[in-house]
Amino acid sequence: METQIHVPVGSPVIRKISIFVDEHNVTEGAMKLIKELRPAWDTSHVKTKLFTDGTTNKLVGCYVEDSPEDVVLVRVYGNKTELIVDRDNELKSFQVLHANGCAPRLYCTFQNGICYEFMQGDALGTQDVRDPSLLRLIAKEMARIHAIHAHNGCIPKPNLWIKMRKYFSLVATEFTEEASNIRIQQEVPSKAVLEQEMVWMKEHLSTLGSPVVLCHNDLLCKNIIHNSKEGHVRFIDYEYSSYNYQAFDIGNHFNEFAGITELDYGLYPSREMQMDWLKVYLQAYKLFTNKTEEGSAQKS
């Protein structure tokens, strides 16, 4: 059993560009990358757009007016994010998802980030994910990803407990500001209590028999792009993608209905909405799983 994602045989080699981009001056570094990726573009005419929705990284889009549909995204990794994000695994997820039509093209990596294709559409909000038509599209797209085989014939192992243990090891117990120490002690359980909860969760949840599939693991609203012209949704940002329990990806998405900065658990999907979502998901998952198995049988 293993947690590693395997890139399909024949996948193109990822281009590596030896450029470091200053996170405080992303545009200047992005222009250096554009010279490599789009040599025909006149950099004096390149337009840029800074995206501000990211929580851990800096993201800028680069394009020229002659071809506004060809937007190159330059993403600079946030400081010390390598402590919580497996960058090699992220690249593998990117390649696997792209090979299956679920992700944009990955143009290159550079010293502290990646460049990739912009996906046309609009990022969703907490009200959008409740819309019946969008809800169906989201459920179908998650099912499509969950049906992907990227484990090279091995039995995939969930990455959940490994990740939780790693995150737990990074939790600070003391802060330089005394006010922070007092607030944390008052509002957050101690590490000992949290560890007991982790042990309890692993003991109980590991026995439920939830299938282990390729998961997105971070399906907040802004990571869902709706292309109204094409009539589909796609998921973006694969930093946390890995093999995990099928039920985790679904439950985590439901939890994201409440939002991020201003939590409102009154927005958590009702039982009726959950059942509608799951019905669409299970029908799509059965369909995609059968297609995957038929494709594997034909290759063999």
Beta strands, then each sheet from edge to edge (+ up, - down):
strand 1: 15-17
strand 2: 47-51
strand 3: 58-63
strand 4: 72-76
strand 5: 106-110
strand 6: 113-117
strand 7: 122-123
strand 8: 212-215
strand 9: 224-227
strand 10: 232-235
strand 11: 242-245
sheet 1: 1+ 5+ 6- 4+ 3- 2+
sheet 2: 7+ 9- 10+
sheet 3: 8+ 11-
end
